[in-house]
Amino acid sequence: MSLLIKHAHHLTQLMSTKISENTNIQLDLKTVVAIIMVTASFVGMYYTLQQDIEEAKKLPPIEVTRLEYELKEEWNEKMILQLKDQVQMLQETSDILKEEIKITSAMLQDGTEADGKFEELQRQLEELESRKPKTTVIVKEVQVEKKKKKW
């Protein structure tokens, strides 16, 4: 406890010290060199960044080529059609499963058999499963010009 009190007293003395013209600051040579190096690094990074910004302003804006646009539109159209097919298939599957539930419910209430209706519904589900749309991916190789960095 007394150590904590001594530490708090020492901190209050340091905080109450006033900085004036007569205040002496002692730094060793390594600290001064480190401060100069860090400052020089930041100044160098700043000027390099400014130079890169000016160079980027002079470059022409990147334009989307007609081929890229057409490929993107083609991909979008294919994806929309695939999603449409998938939604339709899910709706048909849902209808078949609802029919199975109805038949099962009727069988439980009546105690009768469905005379092959389950087999027909199973065949329809298998047909839907085999009709699943295939996902396609379009890949285009684009040549990129590398920019040389000045260090």
Secondary structure, DSSP 8 states (H G I E B T S, - for coil): -HHHHHHHHHHHHHHH----TT------HHHHHHHHHHHHHHHHHHHHHHHHHHHHHHS------HHHHHHHHHHHHHHHHHHHHHHHHHHHHHHHHHHHHHHHHHHHHH----TTHHHHHHHHHHHHHHT--------------------
